[in-house]
Amino acid sequence: MTDLLIVGAGPAGRALAHRAARHGVQVTLVDPAPEARWAMTIGAFVDDLPDWLDPTVVAAAADETVVYTPRRRSLPRAYAVLDAAALQDALTLDAVHVVPAAAARVTADRVHTVDGRQFTARVVVDARGAAEVSTTIPRQRAVGTFVAAADTAPEMVLMDWRATPVHRPSFSYRVRVDAHRDLVEETSLAADPTEIGRAELAQRNAARLPGARVGPAEWGGDEWVDFPMYATAAPWRQTPVRFGAAGGLMHPATGYSVAESLRWADVLAADLAAGGVGAALWPRSARWVYRLRLRGLAVLLGFDGPQLTAFFDAFFALPIRTQRAYLSGRTDLTGVLAAMLAVFVRVPWRLRVAVALGFLRPGFLRPGRRVPAPGPRRSPCPRRGP
């Protein structure tokens, strides 16, 4: 018997275990390979990272981000790529009881492992991610290649929509990973699982690569990203409590989740230390913000390449504080509404019709229900880690 039992030792689960232990909560962490080394690329806006995070986990950073829509825009908002291994080491588990086992059954107060053991707790939190959900949910997919870092200062390109095709659109994401490597990655922001695959994204990415700078094989070759954009339309109703990407902390219109999970790990840990059961994760404002962002995903799913380019050109013309209200945080309902209205006013009038149709589209993107789109494509695509 323990106070808190967490299933899953990825960034979200490990962060929650680390912070809960710091708050004096008795924690048990269950994962089949709790010490498996992380190797994923984790990007985040610097102002989304929590104050308690060790700054040495930042592997590369720039004071601004860049987007091409198709014009070049320089946005005064710092962006960082984290060292995944350093982040894992910083989230220490010294005061956590770690159980190397796979969970077979998880309920609100107990976990049964595949080897026949049973663990009970006052609160169980499932942080195993959102990889296994309905096959009809739009997915974000990307293929990236590591190349030798340029001699110049890093240009953190969040989105490059230049030359995106009309059908099955994608954009280029290009960031400095560390002192030696850059990542060039072709990303499908969010699309029907059958719409665009790895081979097509790899072909597009190869066309953007500066061949002379391609790095050696020991850098890991291609990076493949593939995850659903959300797990449920109402994550606050899940039992047991879920945390991280599968618990509604992934932005359903961008795919960012890691920084948000790091920030809310401390909120949830404090709530559990005070005797709560996880309700602090979902105040009323957070529920409405999540619903609105799901509608934002529905809007994006109906756009072709030129429409997505025009949409993001309007979005990134907004003041940084308005952009941040939509891209970051979970409780600023007024800011999210203001950002959505501001984009609607700025887009070309023909695109306003498509925006309105997408926003009012029935079905609310519930798992198991395909959502028809008005455009020539059936669904869309961003990614990374706030």
matplotlib code that plots the C-alpha trace (Angstrom):
import matplotlib.pyplot as plt

x = [0.0, 1.3, 0.0, 0.6, 1.2, 2.3, 2.2, 4.7, 8.2, 8.3, 8.8, 5.4, 5.3, 8.9, 8.4, 5.3, 7.1, 10.1, 7.9, 5.5, 8.5, 9.8, 6.4, 6.7, 4.3, 5.1, 5.4, 5.7, 6.5, 5.7, 7.3, 8.7, 12.0, 12.2, 15.8, 15.7, 17.5, 15.5, 16.7, 13.7, 14.0, 12.2, 11.6, 9.8, 9.3, 11.6, 8.8, 6.8, 9.4, 8.9, 11.1, 12.2, 13.7, 17.5, 18.7, 21.5, 19.0, 18.8, 21.1, 20.5, 18.4, 17.8, 16.2, 13.7, 11.8, 11.3, 8.4, 7.9, 4.3, 5.7, 7.3, 9.9, 8.7, 11.1, 9.1, 10.6, 10.0, 12.9, 12.9, 15.0, 15.8, 16.3, 18.9, 16.6, 19.2, 20.1, 16.4, 15.9, 18.9, 17.6, 14.2, 15.8, 13.9, 16.0, 12.9, 10.7, 10.0, 10.6, 9.0, 10.4, 7.2, 4.6, 1.0, -1.7, -4.6, -4.9, -7.8, -8.4, -6.6, -4.6, -2.3, -2.0, 1.3, 1.8, 3.9, 1.0, 1.8, -0.7, 0.0, -2.6, -2.5, -4.7, -4.4, -3.3, -2.1, -1.7, 1.1, 1.8, 1.2, -1.3, 0.1, -2.7, -6.0, -8.6, -7.2, -9.5, -8.0, -5.8, -2.1, 1.0, 3.8, 7.3, 10.5, 13.7, 17.4, 20.3, 22.8, 26.1, 25.4, 25.9, 28.7, 26.3, 24.0, 21.1, 17.9, 15.0, 12.5, 9.2, 7.4, 8.4, 5.3, 7.1, 6.5, 4.0, 1.8, -1.9, -2.8, -1.4, 0.4, 3.5, 6.0, 9.7, 10.8, 14.5, 16.3, 19.7, 19.9, 23.3, 26.7, 27.3, 23.9, 20.9, 17.6, 15.7, 12.3, 9.3, 6.1, 2.4, 0.7, -2.3, -3.9, -6.0, -3.9, -4.2, -3.5, 0.3, 3.0, 6.7, 7.9, 6.3, 7.5, 11.0, 11.1, 10.0, 12.5, 15.3, 14.6, 15.3, 18.5, 21.9, 23.6, 27.1, 26.1, 24.4, 25.8, 27.4, 25.4, 26.3, 24.0, 21.1, 19.8, 16.2, 13.9, 10.3, 7.5, 4.0, 1.4, -2.4, -3.3, -5.5, -6.9, -10.3, -12.6, -13.1, -9.8, -11.2, -13.7, -11.0, -10.6, -7.9, -6.4, -4.3, -1.4, 0.7, -0.1, -3.0, -4.3, -5.1, -1.8, -0.9, -2.1, -4.7, -4.0, -0.1, 1.1, 3.2, 3.0, 6.4, 6.7, 3.1, 3.5, 6.6, 4.7, 1.6, 3.6, 4.2, 0.6, -0.7, 2.0, 1.0, -2.6, -1.9, 0.3, -2.6, -4.9, -6.4, -7.2, -6.2, -9.1, -6.5, -5.6, -9.0, -10.5, -13.5, -11.4, -9.0, -12.0, -13.3, -9.8, -9.4, -12.7, -11.9, -8.5, -10.2, -12.4, -9.2, -7.9, -11.1, -10.6, -7.0, -8.2, -10.2, -7.5, -5.3, -1.7, -2.3, -5.1, -2.9, -0.2, -2.6, -4.0, -0.6, 0.4, -2.5, -1.8, 1.9, 1.0, -0.7, 1.1, 3.2, 1.0, -2.0, -0.1, 1.1, -2.5, -3.4, -0.2, 0.6, -1.0, -4.3, -6.5, -6.6, -10.0, -10.3, -6.9, -7.8, -11.1, -9.3, -6.7, -9.3, -11.3, -8.2, -7.2, -10.7, -10.7, -7.3, -7.7, -8.9, -12.7, -12.9, -11.0, -13.3, -16.0, -13.8, -12.9, -16.5, -17.4, -14.6, -15.4, -19.0, -18.4, -20.4, -18.9, -16.4, -13.6, -14.7, -12.6, -14.0, -15.8, -14.3, -14.9, -15.5, -13.6, -14.7, -11.4, -9.5, -7.7, -9.4, -7.2, -3.9, -0.6, 2.4, 4.5, 7.2, 7.2, 5.6]
y = [0.0, 3.4, 7.0, 7.2, 4.5, 5.7, 3.4, 4.5, 5.9, 8.2, 11.9, 12.5, 9.6, 10.1, 13.9, 13.2, 10.6, 13.0, 16.0, 14.0, 12.5, 16.1, 17.0, 14.2, 11.7, 8.0, 6.9, 3.6, 3.7, 0.7, 0.3, -2.7, -0.9, 2.1, 2.8, 2.5, 5.5, 8.2, 9.2, 11.2, 14.8, 17.1, 20.7, 23.4, 27.1, 28.3, 30.2, 27.0, 25.1, 25.0, 27.0, 23.9, 22.3, 22.1, 24.5, 22.1, 19.8, 22.4, 21.1, 24.0, 27.2, 30.4, 33.7, 33.6, 31.1, 31.3, 30.4, 30.5, 31.0, 31.4, 34.7, 34.5, 35.6, 36.0, 35.5, 36.9, 33.8, 31.6, 28.0, 25.1, 21.5, 19.4, 16.7, 13.7, 11.7, 14.7, 15.3, 11.7, 12.0, 15.2, 13.6, 11.6, 8.7, 8.4, 8.5, 6.4, 2.7, 1.5, -1.8, -3.2, -4.8, -4.5, -3.6, -6.0, -4.3, -0.8, 0.5, 3.6, 2.1, -0.9, -2.3, -6.0, -6.8, -9.5, -11.5, -11.9, -9.2, -6.7, -3.2, -0.9, 2.9, 5.7, 7.2, 5.4, 7.5, 6.0, 7.8, 5.3, 7.6, 7.7, 5.3, 2.7, 4.4, 4.3, 3.9, 6.6, 9.4, 11.8, 11.2, 13.4, 11.9, 13.0, 11.7, 13.5, 13.2, 14.5, 16.6, 18.3, 21.6, 24.7, 27.0, 29.9, 30.4, 28.0, 29.0, 27.3, 26.8, 25.8, 25.6, 26.0, 25.8, 26.8, 24.3, 22.2, 20.2, 20.8, 17.3, 15.6, 18.8, 18.8, 21.3, 21.3, 21.5, 22.4, 22.9, 22.7, 19.5, 19.9, 21.4, 19.0, 18.2, 19.8, 18.0, 18.4, 16.9, 16.7, 16.8, 16.0, 18.2, 15.9, 13.6, 10.5, 7.5, 6.2, 9.6, 10.0, 7.5, 7.3, 6.7, 9.8, 12.0, 10.6, 11.4, 15.0, 15.4, 14.1, 16.8, 19.4, 17.9, 19.6, 16.4, 17.5, 17.9, 14.6, 13.1, 9.7, 6.6, 6.6, 9.6, 7.3, 7.7, 8.8, 9.7, 8.5, 10.2, 8.8, 9.4, 10.2, 13.9, 13.0, 10.0, 11.1, 14.1, 14.3, 13.3, 14.6, 11.7, 8.9, 6.4, 5.9, 9.4, 9.7, 12.1, 13.2, 12.8, 10.4, 12.5, 15.5, 17.4, 17.1, 20.2, 18.6, 21.0, 21.0, 17.8, 19.5, 17.8, 17.4, 20.9, 21.0, 17.6, 18.9, 22.1, 20.3, 17.5, 19.9, 21.0, 17.5, 16.5, 19.4, 18.4, 14.8, 15.8, 17.8, 14.8, 15.4, 12.8, 14.6, 17.1, 19.9, 18.9, 19.9, 23.1, 24.3, 26.7, 23.9, 21.8, 24.6, 25.4, 21.7, 21.6, 24.7, 23.3, 20.1, 22.4, 24.0, 20.6, 20.0, 23.2, 22.3, 18.8, 20.4, 22.4, 21.7, 22.9, 26.5, 26.9, 25.7, 28.1, 31.1, 30.1, 30.0, 33.2, 34.9, 33.1, 34.1, 37.7, 37.9, 39.5, 37.0, 37.1, 36.1, 33.3, 32.0, 32.0, 29.5, 27.5, 27.2, 26.9, 25.2, 27.6, 30.9, 30.6, 34.3, 34.3, 31.2, 32.7, 36.0, 34.2, 32.2, 35.3, 37.2, 34.5, 34.3, 38.1, 38.0, 35.1, 35.7, 35.8, 32.5, 30.8, 32.1, 29.8, 26.8, 27.8, 28.2, 24.8, 23.1, 24.7, 23.7, 20.2, 17.6, 14.6, 16.6, 14.3, 11.4, 8.3, 5.7, 8.2, 9.4, 13.1, 14.1, 17.2, 19.7, 20.0, 17.7, 16.1, 14.3, 15.4, 17.5, 17.9, 20.2, 18.5, 18.8, 19.4, 22.3]
z = [0.0, -1.0, -1.3, -5.1, -7.7, -11.1, -14.2, -16.9, -16.5, -19.6, -19.2, -17.8, -15.3, -14.2, -13.7, -11.6, -9.5, -9.0, -8.0, -5.8, -3.8, -3.4, -1.9, 0.6, -1.1, -0.8, -4.5, -6.3, -10.0, -12.2, -15.6, -17.6, -18.3, -15.9, -16.7, -20.5, -21.8, -23.5, -27.0, -28.4, -29.5, -27.1, -28.0, -26.0, -25.7, -22.9, -21.1, -20.9, -18.9, -15.1, -12.8, -10.9, -13.9, -13.9, -16.7, -17.7, -19.4, -22.3, -25.1, -27.5, -27.5, -29.4, -28.4, -31.3, -33.4, -37.2, -39.3, -43.1, -44.2, -46.9, -45.8, -43.2, -39.7, -36.7, -33.5, -30.3, -28.2, -27.1, -28.1, -26.6, -27.4, -24.3, -23.8, -23.3, -21.3, -19.1, -18.5, -17.4, -15.0, -13.6, -12.7, -9.9, -8.3, -5.1, -2.8, -5.2, -5.0, -8.5, -9.7, -13.0, -14.2, -16.9, -15.8, -16.9, -15.3, -13.8, -11.7, -9.6, -6.5, -7.6, -10.3, -11.3, -13.1, -15.7, -13.3, -10.9, -8.3, -7.0, -5.7, -4.0, -3.5, -2.4, -5.9, -9.1, -12.1, -15.5, -17.5, -20.2, -23.1, -25.9, -28.5, -28.4, -29.1, -31.8, -35.3, -36.5, -34.5, -36.5, -35.9, -36.1, -38.1, -39.0, -40.4, -39.4, -40.2, -38.2, -40.1, -39.1, -37.3, -39.4, -38.3, -37.8, -34.8, -34.7, -36.5, -34.7, -37.6, -36.0, -39.3, -42.9, -45.2, -48.4, -51.2, -49.3, -51.6, -52.0, -51.0, -47.9, -46.8, -44.5, -43.2, -42.4, -38.7, -38.4, -35.0, -33.4, -31.3, -29.7, -30.4, -33.3, -34.8, -36.4, -37.0, -40.3, -40.0, -42.3, -40.3, -41.0, -38.5, -38.0, -40.5, -41.0, -40.1, -43.7, -45.4, -45.3, -44.4, -43.5, -47.1, -48.4, -45.5, -45.9, -49.6, -48.9, -46.1, -48.4, -50.8, -48.1, -46.8, -47.6, -48.7, -47.7, -44.1, -43.5, -40.4, -39.7, -39.1, -35.4, -34.9, -35.2, -38.7, -39.3, -36.4, -36.8, -35.0, -34.9, -32.2, -31.9, -31.4, -28.4, -26.5, -25.5, -25.9, -22.1, -20.3, -17.0, -16.9, -17.1, -14.4, -13.1, -13.4, -16.5, -16.8, -19.7, -23.4, -22.8, -19.9, -22.0, -21.5, -25.2, -27.1, -29.4, -32.3, -32.1, -30.5, -27.8, -24.4, -22.6, -21.1, -20.1, -18.4, -16.6, -15.4, -14.2, -12.5, -9.7, -9.5, -9.3, -6.8, -4.5, -4.8, -3.9, -1.0, 0.3, 0.2, -3.2, -5.9, -9.1, -9.5, -9.6, -13.2, -14.6, -13.3, -15.3, -17.4, -18.5, -19.6, -21.9, -23.2, -24.1, -25.9, -27.9, -28.9, -30.1, -32.3, -33.5, -34.6, -36.4, -38.3, -39.3, -40.5, -43.3, -44.9, -47.9, -48.2, -49.4, -46.8, -44.0, -45.1, -45.2, -41.8, -40.1, -41.8, -40.1, -36.8, -36.6, -37.4, -34.0, -31.0, -29.2, -26.1, -28.2, -29.9, -26.5, -25.1, -27.8, -28.0, -24.3, -20.9, -20.1, -18.2, -20.1, -21.6, -22.5, -24.2, -26.3, -27.4, -28.3, -30.3, -32.3, -33.0, -34.1, -36.6, -38.0, -38.6, -40.3, -42.7, -46.2, -46.4, -48.4, -45.7, -43.1, -44.5, -44.1, -40.6, -39.6, -41.2, -39.4, -36.0, -36.3, -37.6, -35.7, -33.9, -31.7, -32.9, -30.7, -30.8, -33.2, -35.4, -38.6, -39.2, -42.8, -44.0, -46.6, -48.4, -50.7, -47.8, -44.9, -42.0, -40.9, -38.7, -36.0, -33.2, -30.5, -26.9, -25.1]

ax = plt.figure().add_subplot(projection="3d")
ax.plot(x, y, z, "-o")
ax.set_aspect("equal")
plt.show()
